[in-house]
Amino acid sequence: MFQTALIESLETAPLIVDGVMFLTTSYNHVYAIDAVTGQEYWHYKHNMGPVTVYCCGPNNRGVAASDGMLYMGTLDAKLVALNAKTRQGSLGDRNCRS
């Protein structure tokens, strides 16, 4: 059984790639877990800026996957790119504000 580190709502559908389930939680946490056993491979926590304003709670919209990378838009308007196997960031946090 898998348990997140947060007591908040989970409002996104998990994404499964090659037997690994990627979950996102409130406050821009990402978990990689074994889709069969529930074993946690890694956990990423985005460090948000000191002032973050959101309209409808601290929920995000999940991750997208492409070519071994995961992409997540954050509550503080950044784009995070993570290696799906290692959790390492490759681009750093990019500001998404126009």
C-alpha positions as CSV (number, residue, x, y, z in Angstrom):
1,M,0.0,0.0,0.0
2,F,1.3,3.5,-0.9
3,Q,0.8,6.6,1.2
4,T,1.7,10.1,0.1
5,A,3.5,12.6,2.5
6,L,0.5,15.0,2.3
7,I,-2.9,15.1,3.7
8,E,-4.6,16.9,0.8
9,S,-6.8,16.0,-2.1
10,L,-5.5,14.1,-5.2
11,E,-7.3,15.6,-8.2
12,T,-5.3,14.1,-11.1
13,A,-5.3,10.8,-12.8
14,P,-2.1,8.8,-12.5
15,L,0.1,8.3,-15.6
16,I,1.6,4.9,-16.1
17,V,4.6,4.5,-18.4
18,D,6.5,1.1,-18.6
19,G,5.0,-0.2,-15.4
20,V,5.8,3.0,-13.4
21,M,2.9,5.0,-12.0
22,F,3.5,8.8,-11.7
23,L,1.2,10.5,-9.2
24,T,1.0,14.2,-8.4
25,T,-0.4,15.7,-5.3
26,S,-1.2,19.1,-3.9
27,Y,1.7,21.5,-3.7
28,N,3.4,20.0,-6.7
29,H,4.8,16.8,-5.4
30,V,5.5,14.0,-7.9
31,Y,5.8,10.3,-6.9
32,A,7.1,7.4,-9.1
33,I,5.8,4.1,-7.8
34,D,5.8,0.5,-9.0
35,A,2.3,0.1,-10.6
36,V,2.0,-3.5,-9.3
37,T,3.6,-3.4,-5.9
38,G,3.1,0.2,-4.8
39,Q,6.9,0.5,-3.9
40,E,8.0,4.1,-4.1
41,Y,11.0,4.7,-6.5
42,W,11.3,8.4,-5.9
43,H,9.5,11.6,-4.7
44,Y,10.0,15.1,-6.0
45,K,8.9,18.2,-4.1
46,H,8.9,21.5,-6.0
47,N,10.1,24.4,-3.9
48,M,7.7,27.2,-4.5
49,G,8.4,30.9,-4.1
50,P,7.5,32.8,-0.9
51,V,4.3,34.1,-2.3
52,T,2.1,31.7,-4.3
53,V,-1.5,32.7,-5.0
54,Y,-3.9,30.1,-6.4
55,C,-7.7,30.4,-6.9
56,C,-9.0,26.9,-6.1
57,G,-6.7,25.1,-3.8
58,P,-3.1,23.9,-4.1
59,N,-3.9,21.3,-6.8
60,N,-1.9,20.8,-10.0
61,R,-2.9,19.1,-13.2
62,G,-0.5,16.2,-13.3
63,V,2.5,15.4,-15.4
64,A,3.0,14.8,-19.1
65,A,5.6,12.2,-20.4
66,S,7.8,12.2,-23.5
67,D,11.1,10.6,-24.4
68,G,11.9,9.5,-20.8
69,M,11.0,12.9,-19.3
70,L,8.2,14.2,-17.1
71,Y,6.9,17.7,-17.4
72,M,4.8,19.5,-14.8
73,G,3.5,23.1,-14.7
74,T,3.7,24.3,-11.1
75,L,1.4,26.5,-8.9
76,D,4.0,29.3,-9.1
77,A,4.0,29.3,-12.9
78,K,7.1,27.4,-13.6
79,L,7.8,24.4,-15.9
80,V,9.7,21.5,-14.3
81,A,11.3,18.8,-16.4
82,L,12.3,15.6,-14.6
83,N,14.1,12.4,-15.8
84,A,11.4,9.8,-15.3
85,K,13.9,7.2,-14.0
86,T,16.1,9.3,-11.8
87,R,14.0,12.3,-10.8
88,Q,16.9,14.6,-11.9
89,G,15.9,17.9,-13.4
90,S,17.4,18.7,-16.8
91,L,16.2,22.2,-17.6
92,G,15.8,23.7,-14.1
93,D,12.6,25.5,-13.3
94,R,11.4,27.7,-16.1
95,N,9.2,30.7,-15.5
96,C,5.9,30.2,-17.5
97,R,4.6,33.7,-17.1
98,S,4.2,35.8,-20.3
